[in-house]
Amino acid sequence: MRKLIALFMLAGILFAPVFANAQEAEADSAAQEETTPVAEEPAASPMIVDDEIVAEEQSFHQVVKEKFIEGDPVFMTPVLICLILGLAVALERIITLNLSTTNTKKLLSKVEDALSSGGVEAAKDVTKSTKGPVASIFTQGLMRYSEGIEMVEKSIIAYGSVEMGRLEKGLVWISLFISLAPMLGFMGTVIGMIGAFDSIEAAGDISPSLVAGGIKIALLTTVAGLIVAIILQLFYNYCVAKIDSLVNDMEDASITLVDILVKHKLTGK
């Protein structure tokens, strides 16, 4: 009996490493079976590709929003306000100037016909029913017709200056925002550079990570200010060109009106 027990013990001692290795092999195989599906899943690469595609397909609005946040809203907000207010004034001026445009040849023809058929009062009715600075100048000139041609000319010149001032109304604000936007951008540049040098001083070492933040703010605010100034400058130049065109039409039409009145006065005698 003792010999049998001793044999079992000896067999156990001999075969124990085998069973242990078998158990370890089974455990390893089980672990491999559990980890293999995770390793073989190809889901990671499509996600990376999708992220890259999404990053590449960002809209212009999203890019502008990101750059606005990266440039620090404290400095970018005043520049944005300049753009909004400048565009509002510019669009109002463009609409007003386009509405002030008058077909001067057609108006002069109507005035001349009215003078021939109904006199000065009929011509006044024509000019009063017509919108625009040219018609307003004609009305003021016709109102002084009874005082002589010289008074008509003086009235046209004086009221022409008034109408020109009305046409140029608001341009000073566009000019202000054109000058102010780059200044605000440069101020953000200076403050960003000061922050970068403060970070270098506090760290006691020049590191790209310390300087990059301040320089990025500096560059983004400068670019934003310059972009706003360029956009508003285009609208400003359009408004100035439109005003010059209207003023030239007013001067030419006023000279023609005086000639028509002189002709009417001579033929009326």
Secondary structure as UniProt FT lines:
FT   HELIX           2..40
FT   TURN            42..43
FT   HELIX           44..56
FT   HELIX           60..70
FT   HELIX           73..99
FT   HELIX           104..128
FT   HELIX           133..143
FT   HELIX           145..147
FT   HELIX           149..167
FT   TURN            168..170
FT   HELIX           171..203
FT   HELIX           208..268
//
